[in-house]
Amino acid sequence: MTHLIGKGETLDGSMLFSDALDMEFDKVEIPKQDDCPVCGDDPAIESVRDVEYTASCAIDAGGDAEPEIEAIE
């Protein structure tokens, strides 16, 4: 929203953590790393389309199996 209206502060170089239970927010500065594949000097990843998620993600994106859920008593 900040980019759309051109007002306010962006989160460039930081992450915002929210605790919905206590309604608290923490902003943490994240320093740029020169060898980062996203924001480094020679980025290898320029778009989310550049990432093969099925090889790097623990979730099977194409599976038909229902997740197993167990109740804790």
All heavy atoms as TSV, in Angstrom:
chain	resi	resn	atom	element	x	y	z
A	1	MET	N	N	0.829	-1.183	0.000
A	1	MET	CA	C	0.000	0.000	0.000
A	1	MET	C	C	0.881	1.257	0.000
A	1	MET	O	O	0.556	2.215	-0.674
A	1	MET	CB	C	-0.921	-0.036	1.219
A	1	MET	CG	C	-1.924	1.086	1.214
A	1	MET	SD	S	-2.974	1.088	-0.228
A	1	MET	CE	C	-4.430	0.410	0.421
A	2	THR	N	N	1.958	1.194	0.748
A	2	THR	CA	C	2.860	2.349	0.835
A	2	THR	C	C	3.370	2.750	-0.540
A	2	THR	O	O	3.426	3.935	-0.869
A	2	THR	CB	C	4.052	2.021	1.754
A	2	THR	OG1	O	3.544	1.710	3.044
A	2	THR	CG2	C	4.991	3.185	1.877
A	3	HIS	N	N	3.723	1.789	-1.369
A	3	HIS	CA	C	4.213	2.077	-2.712
A	3	HIS	C	C	3.115	2.659	-3.598
A	3	HIS	O	O	3.379	3.521	-4.422
A	3	HIS	CB	C	4.777	0.815	-3.376
A	3	HIS	CG	C	6.067	0.356	-2.790
A	3	HIS	ND1	N	7.267	0.977	-3.032
A	3	HIS	CD2	C	6.359	-0.670	-1.961
A	3	HIS	CE1	C	8.236	0.356	-2.401
A	3	HIS	NE2	N	7.696	-0.653	-1.726
A	4	LEU	N	N	1.892	2.186	-3.427
A	4	LEU	CA	C	0.789	2.651	-4.269
A	4	LEU	C	C	0.432	4.106	-4.026
A	4	LEU	O	O	0.191	4.852	-4.966
A	4	LEU	CB	C	-0.452	1.781	-4.043
A	4	LEU	CG	C	-0.362	0.336	-4.513
A	4	LEU	CD1	C	-1.617	-0.415	-4.106
A	4	LEU	CD2	C	-0.148	0.260	-6.014
A	5	ILE	N	N	0.392	4.518	-2.766
A	5	ILE	CA	C	-0.007	5.892	-2.464
A	5	ILE	C	C	1.172	6.844	-2.337
A	5	ILE	O	O	1.001	8.048	-2.270
A	5	ILE	CB	C	-0.888	5.965	-1.198
A	5	ILE	CG1	C	-0.122	5.487	0.041
A	5	ILE	CG2	C	-2.158	5.170	-1.385
A	5	ILE	CD1	C	-0.890	5.670	1.335
A	6	GLY	N	N	2.389	6.287	-2.298
A	6	GLY	CA	C	3.583	7.130	-2.253
A	6	GLY	C	C	3.803	7.822	-0.922
A	6	GLY	O	O	4.471	8.840	-0.858
A	7	LYS	N	N	3.249	7.278	0.146
A	7	LYS	CA	C	3.409	7.883	1.472
A	7	LYS	C	C	3.764	6.797	2.474
A	7	LYS	O	O	3.493	5.624	2.274
A	7	LYS	CB	C	2.131	8.578	1.918
A	7	LYS	CG	C	1.766	9.766	1.091
A	7	LYS	CD	C	0.572	10.483	1.652
A	7	LYS	CE	C	0.280	11.701	0.795
A	7	LYS	NZ	N	-0.801	12.484	1.344
A	8	GLY	N	N	4.355	7.200	3.572
A	8	GLY	CA	C	4.686	6.259	4.626
A	8	GLY	C	C	6.069	5.657	4.446
A	8	GLY	O	O	6.821	6.010	3.560
A	9	GLU	N	N	6.381	4.715	5.312
A	9	GLU	CA	C	7.694	4.085	5.336
A	9	GLU	C	C	7.587	2.658	4.793
A	9	GLU	O	O	6.697	1.908	5.161
A	9	GLU	CB	C	8.199	4.047	6.781
A	9	GLU	CG	C	9.552	3.442	6.953
A	9	GLU	CD	C	9.981	3.404	8.414
A	9	GLU	OE1	O	9.365	4.072	9.258
A	9	GLU	OE2	O	10.936	2.685	8.694
A	10	THR	N	N	8.510	2.283	3.899
A	10	THR	CA	C	8.524	0.923	3.378
A	10	THR	C	C	9.298	0.020	4.328
A	10	THR	O	O	9.973	0.495	5.239
A	10	THR	CB	C	9.189	0.861	1.989
A	10	THR	OG1	O	10.566	1.189	2.128
A	10	THR	CG2	C	8.519	1.811	1.013
A	11	LEU	N	N	9.220	-1.262	4.094
A	11	LEU	CA	C	9.962	-2.229	4.900
A	11	LEU	C	C	11.235	-2.690	4.198
A	11	LEU	O	O	11.771	-3.745	4.519
A	11	LEU	CB	C	9.077	-3.437	5.222
A	11	LEU	CG	C	7.921	-3.163	6.168
A	11	LEU	CD1	C	7.030	-4.388	6.290
A	11	LEU	CD2	C	8.434	-2.761	7.530
A	12	ASP	N	N	11.731	-1.901	3.254
A	12	ASP	CA	C	12.975	-2.240	2.569
A	12	ASP	C	C	14.084	-2.412	3.597
A	12	ASP	O	O	14.310	-1.546	4.442
A	12	ASP	CB	C	13.368	-1.159	1.572
A	12	ASP	CG	C	12.439	-1.098	0.376
A	12	ASP	OD1	O	11.694	-2.065	0.164
A	12	ASP	OD2	O	12.473	-0.085	-0.339
A	13	GLY	N	N	14.767	-3.562	3.540
A	13	GLY	CA	C	15.869	-3.814	4.452
A	13	GLY	C	C	15.434	-4.247	5.843
A	13	GLY	O	O	16.227	-4.228	6.776
A	14	SER	N	N	14.181	-4.637	5.988
A	14	SER	CA	C	13.704	-5.054	7.304
A	14	SER	C	C	12.544	-6.036	7.166
A	14	SER	O	O	11.998	-6.218	6.085
A	14	SER	CB	C	13.268	-3.840	8.129
A	14	SER	OG	O	12.228	-3.158	7.485
A	15	MET	N	N	12.208	-6.674	8.288
A	15	MET	CA	C	11.057	-7.578	8.342
A	15	MET	C	C	10.156	-7.128	9.482
A	15	MET	O	O	10.637	-6.644	10.503
A	15	MET	CB	C	11.505	-9.015	8.589
A	15	MET	CG	C	12.239	-9.632	7.432
A	15	MET	SD	S	12.733	-11.328	7.746
A	15	MET	CE	C	11.158	-12.141	7.707
A	16	LEU	N	N	8.865	-7.303	9.294
A	16	LEU	CA	C	7.897	-6.944	10.318
A	16	LEU	C	C	7.266	-8.222	10.856
A	16	LEU	O	O	6.708	-9.018	10.102
A	16	LEU	CB	C	6.809	-6.038	9.737
A	16	LEU	CG	C	5.769	-5.523	10.711
A	16	LEU	CD1	C	6.417	-4.594	11.733
A	16	LEU	CD2	C	4.666	-4.798	9.974
A	17	PHE	N	N	7.394	-8.435	12.151
A	17	PHE	CA	C	6.809	-9.596	12.811
A	17	PHE	C	C	5.601	-9.132	13.609
A	17	PHE	O	O	5.653	-8.101	14.283
A	17	PHE	CB	C	7.822	-10.254	13.762
A	17	PHE	CG	C	8.993	-10.850	13.060
A	17	PHE	CD1	C	10.158	-10.132	12.883
A	17	PHE	CD2	C	8.925	-12.137	12.556
A	17	PHE	CE1	C	11.243	-10.677	12.230
A	17	PHE	CE2	C	9.999	-12.701	11.901
A	17	PHE	CZ	C	11.167	-11.971	11.739
A	18	SER	N	N	4.511	-9.889	13.520
A	18	SER	CA	C	3.313	-9.513	14.269
A	18	SER	C	C	2.908	-10.643	15.204
A	18	SER	O	O	2.996	-11.812	14.854
A	18	SER	CB	C	2.166	-9.178	13.319
A	18	SER	OG	O	1.796	-10.298	12.574
A	19	ASP	N	N	2.480	-10.270	16.376
A	19	ASP	CA	C	1.938	-11.201	17.365
A	19	ASP	C	C	0.468	-10.854	17.492
A	19	ASP	O	O	0.094	-9.901	18.180
A	19	ASP	CB	C	2.668	-11.038	18.696
A	19	ASP	CG	C	2.163	-11.986	19.769
A	19	ASP	OD1	O	1.061	-12.536	19.610
A	19	ASP	OD2	O	2.873	-12.155	20.775
A	20	ALA	N	N	-0.384	-11.599	16.779
A	20	ALA	CA	C	-1.814	-11.287	16.745
A	20	ALA	C	C	-2.478	-11.502	18.097
A	20	ALA	O	O	-3.460	-10.831	18.416
A	20	ALA	CB	C	-2.516	-12.124	15.681
A	21	LEU	N	N	-1.953	-12.402	18.910
A	21	LEU	CA	C	-2.545	-12.671	20.205
A	21	LEU	C	C	-2.396	-11.469	21.139
A	21	LEU	O	O	-3.346	-11.058	21.810
A	21	LEU	CB	C	-1.907	-13.908	20.837
A	21	LEU	CG	C	-2.546	-14.430	22.119
A	21	LEU	CD1	C	-4.004	-14.814	21.885
A	21	LEU	CD2	C	-1.770	-15.625	22.642
A	22	ASP	N	N	-1.199	-10.893	21.155
A	22	ASP	CA	C	-0.945	-9.742	22.027
A	22	ASP	C	C	-1.032	-8.410	21.297
A	22	ASP	O	O	-0.820	-7.358	21.903
A	22	ASP	CB	C	0.447	-9.865	22.667
A	22	ASP	CG	C	0.524	-11.032	23.626
A	22	ASP	OD1	O	-0.504	-11.352	24.261
A	22	ASP	OD2	O	1.615	-11.630	23.750
A	23	MET	N	N	-1.312	-8.443	19.989
A	23	MET	CA	C	-1.389	-7.237	19.159
A	23	MET	C	C	-0.113	-6.404	19.275
A	23	MET	O	O	-0.140	-5.196	19.499
A	23	MET	CB	C	-2.631	-6.397	19.498
A	23	MET	CG	C	-3.932	-7.066	19.122
A	23	MET	SD	S	-4.033	-7.507	17.362
A	23	MET	CE	C	-3.994	-5.909	16.597
A	24	GLU	N	N	1.035	-7.075	19.099
A	24	GLU	CA	C	2.330	-6.400	19.145
A	24	GLU	C	C	3.042	-6.596	17.809
A	24	GLU	O	O	2.861	-7.605	17.138
A	24	GLU	CB	C	3.198	-6.970	20.264
A	24	GLU	CG	C	2.643	-6.700	21.642
A	24	GLU	CD	C	3.502	-7.311	22.736
A	24	GLU	OE1	O	4.442	-8.073	22.429
A	24	GLU	OE2	O	3.216	-7.025	23.897
A	25	PHE	N	N	3.839	-5.609	17.442
A	25	PHE	CA	C	4.613	-5.660	16.212
A	25	PHE	C	C	6.070	-5.378	16.532
A	25	PHE	O	O	6.377	-4.531	17.373
A	25	PHE	CB	C	4.109	-4.608	15.210
A	25	PHE	CG	C	2.716	-4.880	14.724
A	25	PHE	CD1	C	1.626	-4.375	15.410
A	25	PHE	CD2	C	2.501	-5.625	13.585
A	25	PHE	CE1	C	0.338	-4.624	14.973
A	25	PHE	CE2	C	1.214	-5.877	13.141
A	25	PHE	CZ	C	0.132	-5.377	13.834
A	26	ASP	N	N	6.968	-6.094	15.849
A	26	ASP	CA	C	8.401	-5.866	15.981
A	26	ASP	C	C	8.983	-5.701	14.588
A	26	ASP	O	O	8.740	-6.513	13.701
A	26	ASP	CB	C	9.103	-7.043	16.668
A	26	ASP	CG	C	8.767	-7.146	18.139
A	26	ASP	OD1	O	8.763	-6.100	18.811
A	26	ASP	OD2	O	8.518	-8.266	18.607
A	27	LYS	N	N	9.763	-4.642	14.406
A	27	LYS	CA	C	10.444	-4.407	13.138
A	27	LYS	C	C	11.917	-4.725	13.347
A	27	LYS	O	O	12.557	-4.185	14.242
A	27	LYS	CB	C	10.277	-2.955	12.704
A	27	LYS	CG	C	10.896	-2.654	11.374
A	27	LYS	CD	C	10.634	-1.206	10.993
A	27	LYS	CE	C	11.381	-0.848	9.741
A	27	LYS	NZ	N	11.207	0.578	9.424
A	28	VAL	N	N	12.452	-5.631	12.516
A	28	VAL	CA	C	13.835	-6.072	12.646
A	28	VAL	C	C	14.588	-5.695	11.376
A	28	VAL	O	O	14.151	-6.021	10.272
A	28	VAL	CB	C	13.895	-7.608	12.858
A	28	VAL	CG1	C	15.330	-8.083	12.940
A	28	VAL	CG2	C	13.110	-8.001	14.091
A	29	GLU	N	N	15.703	-4.999	11.536
A	29	GLU	CA	C	16.532	-4.616	10.402
A	29	GLU	C	C	17.295	-5.837	9.906
A	29	GLU	O	O	17.869	-6.591	10.692
A	29	GLU	CB	C	17.515	-3.518	10.798
A	29	GLU	CG	C	16.836	-2.239	11.298
A	29	GLU	CD	C	16.006	-1.554	10.230
A	29	GLU	OE1	O	16.416	-1.533	9.054
A	29	GLU	OE2	O	14.935	-1.017	10.569
A	30	ILE	N	N	17.296	-6.056	8.597
A	30	ILE	CA	C	18.000	-7.166	7.980
A	30	ILE	C	C	19.092	-6.567	7.088
A	30	ILE	O	O	18.785	-5.936	6.067
A	30	ILE	CB	C	17.052	-8.034	7.118
A	30	ILE	CG1	C	15.852	-8.507	7.922
A	30	ILE	CG2	C	17.814	-9.192	6.494
A	30	ILE	CD1	C	16.174	-9.448	9.049
A	31	PRO	N	N	20.365	-6.761	7.459
A	31	PRO	CA	C	21.438	-6.180	6.637
A	31	PRO	C	C	21.555	-6.896	5.291
A	31	PRO	O	O	21.359	-8.102	5.189
A	31	PRO	CB	C	22.687	-6.400	7.481
A	31	PRO	CG	C	22.362	-7.517	8.401
A	31	PRO	CD	C	20.873	-7.477	8.622
A	32	LYS	N	N	21.859	-6.130	4.261
A	32	LYS	CA	C	22.058	-6.679	2.922
A	32	LYS	C	C	23.343	-7.504	2.914
A	32	LYS	O	O	24.346	-7.119	3.498
A	32	LYS	CB	C	22.155	-5.549	1.903
A	32	LYS	CG	C	22.331	-6.021	0.494
A	32	LYS	CD	C	22.411	-4.853	-0.467
A	32	LYS	CE	C	22.732	-5.370	-1.855
A	32	LYS	NZ	N	22.915	-4.293	-2.806
A	33	GLN	N	N	23.289	-8.651	2.234
A	33	GLN	CA	C	24.470	-9.504	2.095
A	33	GLN	C	C	24.881	-9.518	0.629
A	33	GLN	O	O	24.054	-9.752	-0.257
A	33	GLN	CB	C	24.170	-10.921	2.569
A	33	GLN	CG	C	23.828	-10.978	4.042
A	33	GLN	CD	C	23.533	-12.391	4.504
A	33	GLN	OE1	O	23.580	-13.334	3.730
A	33	GLN	NE2	N	23.225	-12.534	5.772
A	34	ASP	N	N	26.156	-9.274	0.374
A	34	ASP	CA	C	26.647	-9.179	-0.998
A	34	ASP	C	C	26.431	-10.449	-1.804
A	34	ASP	O	O	26.236	-10.397	-3.017
A	34	ASP	CB	C	28.144	-8.832	-0.998
A	34	ASP	CG	C	28.407	-7.449	-0.413
A	34	ASP	OD1	O	27.487	-6.606	-0.452
A	34	ASP	OD2	O	29.534	-7.219	0.064
A	35	ASP	N	N	26.431	-11.632	-1.154
A	35	ASP	CA	C	26.273	-12.895	-1.869
A	35	ASP	C	C	24.833	-13.413	-1.876
A	35	ASP	O	O	24.582	-14.539	-2.295
A	35	ASP	CB	C	27.208	-13.956	-1.297
A	35	ASP	CG	C	26.925	-14.267	0.166
A	35	ASP	OD1	O	26.237	-13.465	0.832
A	35	ASP	OD2	O	27.396	-15.305	0.651
A	36	CYS	N	N	23.871	-12.599	-1.458
A	36	CYS	CA	C	22.467	-13.004	-1.430
A	36	CYS	C	C	21.962	-13.223	-2.856
A	36	CYS	O	O	22.167	-12.373	-3.728
A	36	CYS	CB	C	21.619	-11.943	-0.733
A	36	CYS	SG	S	19.848	-12.300	-0.757
A	37	PRO	N	N	21.272	-14.367	-3.129
A	37	PRO	CA	C	20.781	-14.629	-4.487
A	37	PRO	C	C	19.607	-13.735	-4.898
A	37	PRO	O	O	19.219	-13.730	-6.064
A	37	PRO	CB	C	20.363	-16.093	-4.447
A	37	PRO	CG	C	20.096	-16.388	-3.017
A	37	PRO	CD	C	21.016	-15.496	-2.228
A	38	VAL	N	N	19.048	-12.968	-3.964
A	38	VAL	CA	C	17.930	-12.084	-4.290
A	38	VAL	C	C	18.364	-10.623	-4.343
A	38	VAL	O	O	18.100	-9.918	-5.304
A	38	VAL	CB	C	16.768	-12.254	-3.283
A	38	VAL	CG1	C	15.652	-11.261	-3.562
A	38	VAL	CG2	C	16.240	-13.673	-3.318
A	39	CYS	N	N	19.051	-10.148	-3.300
A	39	CYS	CA	C	19.384	-8.726	-3.218
A	39	CYS	C	C	20.883	-8.441	-3.293
A	39	CYS	O	O	21.300	-7.297	-3.124
A	39	CYS	CB	C	18.811	-8.128	-1.935
A	39	CYS	SG	S	19.582	-8.758	-0.423
A	40	GLY	N	N	21.693	-9.455	-3.546
A	40	GLY	CA	C	23.142	-9.289	-3.573
A	40	GLY	C	C	23.628	-8.522	-4.793
A	40	GLY	O	O	22.858	-8.022	-5.615
A	41	ASP	N	N	24.956	-8.457	-4.916
A	41	ASP	CA	C	25.573	-7.714	-6.019
A	41	ASP	C	C	25.278	-8.326	-7.380
A	41	ASP	O	O	25.199	-7.626	-8.382
A	41	ASP	CB	C	27.093	-7.646	-5.807
A	41	ASP	CG	C	27.455	-6.801	-4.590
A	41	ASP	OD1	O	26.655	-5.921	-4.211
A	41	ASP	OD2	O	28.543	-7.023	-4.025
A	42	ASP	N	N	25.143	-9.656	-7.446
A	42	ASP	CA	C	24.852	-10.357	-8.696
A	42	ASP	C	C	23.684	-11.313	-8.468
A	42	ASP	O	O	23.868	-12.525	-8.359
A	42	ASP	CB	C	26.096	-11.123	-9.166
A	42	ASP	CG	C	25.917	-11.724	-10.544
A	42	ASP	OD1	O	25.082	-11.218	-11.315
A	42	ASP	OD2	O	26.609	-12.718	-10.840
A	43	PRO	N	N	22.443	-10.794	-8.382
A	43	PRO	CA	C	21.300	-11.640	-8.023
A	43	PRO	C	C	20.996	-12.711	-9.065
A	43	PRO	O	O	20.937	-12.440	-10.253
A	43	PRO	CB	C	20.137	-10.659	-7.903
A	43	PRO	CG	C	20.541	-9.453	-8.658
A	43	PRO	CD	C	22.044	-9.411	-8.645
A	44	ALA	N	N	20.836	-13.959	-8.592
A	44	ALA	CA	C	20.466	-15.075	-9.463
A	44	ALA	C	C	18.949	-15.234	-9.530
A	44	ALA	O	O	18.424	-15.836	-10.453
A	44	ALA	CB	C	21.102	-16.360	-8.938
A	45	ILE	N	N	18.244	-14.715	-8.533
A	45	ILE	CA	C	16.785	-14.811	-8.473
A	45	ILE	C	C	16.214	-13.407	-8.639
A	45	ILE	O	O	16.415	-12.532	-7.800
A	45	ILE	CB	C	16.326	-15.412	-7.130
A	45	ILE	CG1	C	16.908	-16.811	-6.948
A	45	ILE	CG2	C	14.801	-15.433	-7.055
A	45	ILE	CD1	C	16.661	-17.397	-5.585
A	46	GLU	N	N	15.518	-13.196	-9.743
A	46	GLU	CA	C	14.922	-11.889	-9.998
A	46	GLU	C	C	13.406	-11.914	-9.927
A	46	GLU	O	O	12.761	-10.884	-9.932
A	46	GLU	CB	C	15.386	-11.368	-11.353
A	46	GLU	CG	C	16.890	-11.123	-11.392
A	46	GLU	CD	C	17.366	-10.606	-12.732
A	46	GLU	OE1	O	16.523	-10.439	-13.637
A	46	GLU	OE2	O	18.570	-10.378	-12.867
A	47	SER	N	N	12.833	-13.130	-9.868
A	47	SER	CA	C	11.388	-13.286	-9.845
A	47	SER	C	C	11.045	-14.582	-9.115
A	47	SER	O	O	11.873	-15.501	-9.067
A	47	SER	CB	C	10.848	-13.352	-11.280
A	47	SER	OG	O	9.499	-13.759	-11.288
A	48	VAL	N	N	9.851	-14.678	-8.570
A	48	VAL	CA	C	9.421	-15.927	-7.939
A	48	VAL	C	C	9.355	-17.050	-8.962
A	48	VAL	O	O	9.432	-18.217	-8.615
A	48	VAL	CB	C	8.062	-15.774	-7.214
A	48	VAL	CG1	C	8.180	-14.819	-6.056
A	48	VAL	CG2	C	6.971	-15.341	-8.164
A	49	ARG	N	N	9.253	-16.708	-10.222
A	49	ARG	CA	C	9.226	-17.712	-11.287
A	49	ARG	C	C	10.597	-18.369	-11.483
A	49	ARG	O	O	10.701	-19.398	-12.128
A	49	ARG	CB	C	8.752	-17.074	-12.584
A	49	ARG	CG	C	7.294	-16.667	-12.535
A	49	ARG	CD	C	6.870	-15.971	-13.821
A	49	ARG	NE	N	5.513	-15.537	-13.753
A	49	ARG	CZ	C	5.112	-14.354	-13.267
A	49	ARG	NH1	N	6.000	-13.499	-12.809
A	49	ARG	NH2	N	3.844	-14.028	-13.238
A	50	ASP	N	N	11.660	-17.756	-10.937
A	50	ASP	CA	C	13.014	-18.303	-11.057
A	50	ASP	C	C	13.299	-19.411	-10.048
A	50	ASP	O	O	14.362	-20.009	-10.079
A	50	ASP	CB	C	14.059	-17.196	-10.867
A	50	ASP	CG	C	14.007	-16.147	-11.957
A	50	ASP	OD1	O	13.454	-16.431	-13.033
A	50	ASP	OD2	O	14.526	-15.037	-11.732
A	51	VAL	N	N	12.365	-19.698	-9.150
A	51	VAL	CA	C	12.592	-20.662	-8.075
A	51	VAL	C	C	11.799	-21.929	-8.355
A	51	VAL	O	O	10.607	-21.874	-8.651
A	51	VAL	CB	C	12.171	-20.073	-6.712
A	51	VAL	CG1	C	12.390	-21.078	-5.597
A	51	VAL	CG2	C	12.930	-18.789	-6.436
A	52	GLU	N	N	12.450	-23.082	-8.250
A	52	GLU	CA	C	11.791	-24.372	-8.401
A	52	GLU	C	C	11.337	-24.802	-7.011
A	52	GLU	O	O	12.108	-25.343	-6.230
A	52	GLU	CB	C	12.750	-25.402	-9.011
A	52	GLU	CG	C	12.168	-26.786	-9.147
A	52	GLU	CD	C	10.912	-26.832	-10.001
A	52	GLU	OE1	O	10.920	-26.304	-11.119
A	52	GLU	OE2	O	9.916	-27.389	-9.526
A	53	TYR	N	N	10.087	-24.544	-6.681
A	53	TYR	CA	C	9.588	-24.783	-5.329
A	53	TYR	C	C	9.479	-26.257	-4.969
A	53	TYR	O	O	9.683	-26.635	-3.840
A	53	TYR	CB	C	8.241	-24.100	-5.122
A	53	TYR	CG	C	8.358	-22.613	-5.090
A	53	TYR	CD1	C	8.026	-21.844	-6.191
A	53	TYR	CD2	C	8.839	-21.973	-3.964
A	53	TYR	CE1	C	8.153	-20.473	-6.165
A	53	TYR	CE2	C	8.969	-20.608	-3.925
A	53	TYR	CZ	C	8.625	-19.854	-5.033
A	53	TYR	OH	O	8.767	-18.503	-4.993
A	54	THR	N	N	9.153	-27.105	-5.926
A	54	THR	CA	C	8.986	-28.519	-5.595
A	54	THR	C	C	10.301	-29.154	-5.167
A	54	THR	O	O	10.307	-30.114	-4.412
A	54	THR	CB	C	8.387	-29.305	-6.772
A	54	THR	OG1	O	9.220	-29.135	-7.921
A	54	THR	CG2	C	6.989	-28.832	-7.082
A	55	ALA	N	N	11.420	-28.615	-5.625
A	55	ALA	CA	C	12.721	-29.157	-5.238
A	55	ALA	C	C	13.190	-28.593	-3.893
A	55	ALA	O	O	13.966	-29.218	-3.196
A	55	ALA	CB	C	13.752	-28.842	-6.310
A	56	SER	N	N	12.709	-27.410	-3.520
A	56	SER	CA	C	13.224	-26.780	-2.311
A	56	SER	C	C	12.203	-26.663	-1.183
A	56	SER	O	O	12.550	-26.290	-0.083
A	56	SER	CB	C	13.744	-25.382	-2.651
A	56	SER	OG	O	12.691	-24.594	-3.170
A	57	CYS	N	N	10.954	-26.967	-1.462
A	57	CYS	CA	C	9.906	-26.801	-0.460
A	57	CYS	C	C	9.518	-28.160	0.120
A	57	CYS	O	O	9.476	-29.160	-0.580
A	57	CYS	CB	C	8.680	-26.157	-1.100
A	57	CYS	SG	S	7.387	-25.765	0.077
A	58	ALA	N	N	9.225	-28.191	1.399
A	58	ALA	CA	C	8.863	-29.440	2.059
A	58	ALA	C	C	7.439	-29.876	1.733
A	58	ALA	O	O	7.052	-30.994	2.004
A	58	ALA	CB	C	9.019	-29.294	3.570
A	59	ILE	N	N	6.655	-29.016	1.120
A	59	ILE	CA	C	5.270	-29.328	0.801
A	59	ILE	C	C	5.195	-29.854	-0.627
A	59	ILE	O	O	5.719	-29.256	-1.550
A	59	ILE	CB	C	4.381	-28.070	0.948
A	59	ILE	CG1	C	4.423	-27.570	2.373
A	59	ILE	CG2	C	2.959	-28.367	0.510
A	59	ILE	CD1	C	3.759	-26.233	2.563
A	60	ASP	N	N	4.541	-30.979	-0.819
A	60	ASP	CA	C	4.359	-31.548	-2.142
A	60	ASP	C	C	3.245	-30.784	-2.842
A	60	ASP	O	O	2.070	-30.923	-2.506
A	60	ASP	CB	C	4.012	-33.029	-2.028
A	60	ASP	CG	C	3.849	-33.685	-3.391
A	60	ASP	OD1	O	4.184	-33.053	-4.406
A	60	ASP	OD2	O	3.383	-34.831	-3.424
A	61	ALA	N	N	3.590	-29.974	-3.822
A	61	ALA	CA	C	2.619	-29.120	-4.492
A	61	ALA	C	C	1.669	-29.899	-5.391
A	61	ALA	O	O	0.579	-29.452	-5.676
A	61	ALA	CB	C	3.338	-28.055	-5.313
A	62	GLY	N	N	2.053	-31.094	-5.839
A	62	GLY	CA	C	1.218	-31.828	-6.770
A	62	GLY	C	C	0.533	-33.031	-6.163
A	62	GLY	O	O	-0.137	-33.776	-6.854
A	63	GLY	N	N	0.684	-33.224	-4.871
A	63	GLY	CA	C	0.124	-34.420	-4.241
A	63	GLY	C	C	-1.374	-34.360	-4.077
A	63	GLY	O	O	-1.961	-33.299	-3.877
A	64	ASP	N	N	-2.008	-35.538	-4.181
A	64	ASP	CA	C	-3.451	-35.636	-3.999
A	64	ASP	C	C	-3.816	-36.152	-2.612
A	64	ASP	O	O	-4.977	-36.205	-2.248
A	64	ASP	CB	C	-4.057	-36.576	-5.047
A	64	ASP	CG	C	-3.938	-35.998	-6.447
A	64	ASP	OD1	O	-3.945	-34.760	-6.579
A	64	ASP	OD2	O	-3.823	-36.792	-7.401
A	65	ALA	N	N	-2.813	-36.557	-1.841
A	65	ALA	CA	C	-3.084	-37.152	-0.530
A	65	ALA	C	C	-3.555	-36.090	0.456
A	65	ALA	O	O	-3.094	-34.959	0.454
A	65	ALA	CB	C	-1.816	-37.818	0.005
A	66	GLU	N	N	-4.525	-36.484	1.271
A	66	GLU	CA	C	-5.015	-35.602	2.323
A	66	GLU	C	C	-3.994	-35.543	3.451
A	66	GLU	O	O	-3.405	-36.567	3.798
A	66	GLU	CB	C	-6.352	-36.125	2.871
A	66	GLU	CG	C	-7.482	-36.043	1.876
A	66	GLU	CD	C	-7.903	-34.608	1.621
A	66	GLU	OE1	O	-7.889	-33.799	2.566
A	66	GLU	OE2	O	-8.249	-34.300	0.475
A	67	PRO	N	N	-3.769	-34.379	4.048
A	67	PRO	CA	C	-2.830	-34.311	5.174
A	67	PRO	C	C	-3.387	-35.055	6.381
A	67	PRO	O	O	-4.603	-35.069	6.598
A	67	PRO	CB	C	-2.722	-32.816	5.456
A	67	PRO	CG	C	-3.942	-32.213	4.864
A	67	PRO	CD	C	-4.341	-33.095	3.722
A	68	GLU	N	N	-2.503	-35.692	7.115
A	68	GLU	CA	C	-2.921	-36.415	8.325
A	68	GLU	C	C	-2.956	-35.431	9.487
A	68	GLU	O	O	-1.984	-34.760	9.771
A	68	GLU	CB	C	-1.968	-37.560	8.620
A	68	GLU	CG	C	-2.036	-38.659	7.586
A	68	GLU	CD	C	-1.132	-39.825	7.950
A	68	GLU	OE1	O	-0.879	-40.018	9.149
A	68	GLU	OE2	O	-0.697	-40.513	7.031
A	69	ILE	N	N	-4.099	-35.370	10.154
A	69	ILE	CA	C	-4.275	-34.487	11.307
A	69	ILE	C	C	-4.693	-35.324	12.490
A	69	ILE	O	O	-5.641	-36.110	12.395
A	69	ILE	CB	C	-5.350	-33.408	11.019
A	69	ILE	CG1	C	-4.939	-32.571	9.805
A	69	ILE	CG2	C	-5.559	-32.533	12.245
A	69	ILE	CD1	C	-5.989	-31.598	9.347
A	70	GLU	N	N	-3.978	-35.198	13.592
A	70	GLU	CA	C	-4.294	-35.942	14.781
A	70	GLU	C	C	-4.704	-34.974	15.897
A	70	GLU	O	O	-4.075	-33.953	16.092
A	70	GLU	CB	C	-3.094	-36.763	15.240
A	70	GLU	CG	C	-2.688	-37.833	14.253
A	70	GLU	CD	C	-1.495	-38.621	14.750
A	70	GLU	OE1	O	-1.268	-38.640	15.988
A	70	GLU	OE2	O	-0.800	-39.210	13.920
A	71	ALA	N	N	-5.765	-35.333	16.602
A	71	ALA	CA	C	-6.210	-34.515	17.731
A	71	ALA	C	C	-5.360	-34.815	18.951
A	71	ALA	O	O	-4.999	-35.961	19.214
A	71	ALA	CB	C	-7.681	-34.804	18.045
A	72	ILE	N	N	-5.025	-33.779	19.691
A	72	ILE	CA	C	-4.271	-33.934	20.935
A	72	ILE	C	C	-5.246	-33.802	22.082
A	72	ILE	O	O	-5.972	-32.826	22.185
A	72	ILE	CB	C	-3.163	-32.868	21.039
A	72	ILE	CG1	C	-2.176	-33.009	19.873
A	72	ILE	CG2	C	-2.441	-32.986	22.365
A	72	ILE	CD1	C	-1.151	-31.912	19.830
A	73	GLU	N	N	-5.251	-34.820	22.917
A	73	GLU	CA	C	-6.203	-34.790	24.046
A	73	GLU	C	C	-5.526	-34.385	25.328
A	73	GLU	O	O	-4.403	-34.578	25.556
A	73	GLU	CB	C	-6.851	-36.154	24.195
A	73	GLU	CG	C	-7.700	-36.472	22.982
A	73	GLU	CD	C	-8.423	-37.782	23.161
A	73	GLU	OE1	O	-8.902	-38.071	24.273
A	73	GLU	OE2	O	-8.512	-38.528	22.175
